[in-house]
Amino acid sequence: MEAKRKITVVVNHVKMDEEDRLDVLFWLSKTPAERLTEVFRLRQNYFTWADGSFPEKIEKVVHRRRM
């Protein structure tokens, strides 16, 4: 007889003003290469979803938000 697995629901309550700070801290903990890799992945997913194709050129602009 196969044992049934149970899924535990985990919820973290975070204040809205804290959420932004936690996001910034998360991304600051990543290397610049990891951040750029994720930006490229997100852009590729978005453009492929929106247009069905990825553009030949994308302007390289990086803005760092102050905490």
C-alpha positions in Angstrom: 0.0 0.0 0.0 1.3 3.4 -1.0 1.6 6.0 1.7 -0.3 9.3 1.0 1.9 12.3 1.2 0.7 15.5 2.8 1.6 19.0 1.7 2.3 21.5 4.4 1.2 25.1 3.7 3.8 27.7 4.6 2.8 31.3 4.9 5.1 34.2 5.7 3.4 37.4 6.7 5.4 40.5 5.7 4.5 44.1 6.0 4.2 45.8 2.6 6.9 48.4 3.4 9.3 45.6 4.5 8.6 43.6 1.3 10.4 46.2 -0.8 13.4 46.2 1.5 13.6 42.4 1.5 13.5 42.3 -2.3 16.4 44.8 -2.5 18.4 42.8 0.1 17.8 39.6 -1.8 19.1 41.0 -5.1 22.1 42.7 -3.4 23.0 39.3 -2.1 23.4 38.0 -5.7 26.5 38.6 -7.8 26.2 41.1 -10.7 26.5 38.2 -13.1 23.5 36.4 -11.4 21.4 39.6 -11.6 22.2 40.1 -15.3 21.4 36.5 -16.1 18.0 36.8 -14.4 17.2 40.1 -16.2 18.1 38.5 -19.5 15.9 35.5 -18.7 13.0 37.7 -17.7 13.3 39.8 -20.8 13.5 36.8 -23.1 10.4 35.3 -21.4 8.5 38.6 -21.7 9.3 39.4 -25.3 8.7 35.8 -26.4 5.3 35.8 -24.6 4.3 39.3 -25.8 5.6 39.2 -29.5 6.4 35.6 -30.1 10.0 36.5 -30.7 13.0 38.0 -29.0 14.4 41.4 -30.3 17.8 41.5 -32.0 19.0 44.4 -29.8 18.1 45.6 -26.3 19.6 48.7 -24.8 21.8 47.9 -21.8 20.7 50.2 -19.0 21.1 49.4 -15.3 19.6 51.5 -12.5 20.4 50.9 -8.9 17.7 52.0 -6.5 18.8 53.6 -3.2 17.6 52.0 0.0 
